[in-house]
Amino acid sequence: MYVDNATTASPIQPDWLTLEFLNEPVTLGYSTGAQLTIKVGDISLDFSMPAEGYRKSGGIVYPTDASGSVILNAETTPRLAGMRRYLHEEIAKRSEERVRIAEIVHSFTDIINLYGSAI
């Protein structure tokens, strides 16, 4: 089973304060029953390095560079890179929501201060 052909992925939990998620682990499941846990940040979004070889470990086939190191990037694992891009987009939406909520809270406190000083 090729590493990019995962059939399931565990949910991730970004840091509640900063929404940072690149160091969060994600567990990928495969139809063979094999599982792989990696950090989201281990998946590169660039197309800089094609696979020069492959190796199999734990029932999963990984792309490797010339030295045999595993490479997970947009060229060798486009689905995993797509997952990381999707997570970026979702985190950006959450960040925008937080900004809107902060603006509403700020406006509310301005109104309370205005009416509080009038009394």
Residue pairs with C-beta under 8 A, 6 or more apart in sequence:
1 30
1 31
1 32
1 34
1 59
1 60
1 61
2 60
2 61
3 28
3 36
3 60
3 61
3 62
3 63
3 72
3 77
3 80
4 76
4 77
4 78
4 79
4 80
5 30
5 31
5 79
6 28
6 29
6 30
6 36
6 79
6 80
7 29
7 30
7 31
8 28
8 29
9 26
9 27
9 28
9 29
9 83
10 25
10 26
10 27
10 28
12 21
12 24
12 25
12 26
12 40
12 87
13 24
14 20
14 21
14 24
14 91
14 94
15 21
19 91
19 94
19 95
19 98
21 40
21 87
21 91
22 39
22 40
22 41
23 39
23 40
23 41
24 39
24 40
25 37
25 38
25 39
25 40
26 37
26 38
26 39
26 40
26 83
27 35
27 36
27 37
28 35
28 36
28 37
28 38
28 80
29 35
30 36
30 59
30 60
32 59
33 59
34 58
34 59
34 60
36 58
36 60
38 72
40 84
40 87
42 72
43 72
43 73
43 77
43 80
43 81
43 83
43 84
44 71
44 72
44 73
44 74
44 81
45 73
45 74
45 81
45 84
45 85
46 73
46 74
46 75
47 73
47 74
47 75
48 73
48 75
49 65
49 71
49 73
49 75
49 76
50 75
50 76
51 63
51 64
51 65
51 71
51 75
51 76
52 64
52 65
52 66
53 63
53 64
53 65
53 66
53 68
54 61
54 62
54 63
54 64
55 61
55 62
55 64
55 68
55 70
56 62
62 70
63 70
63 71
63 72
63 76
63 77
64 70
64 71
65 71
72 80
72 81
73 81
74 81
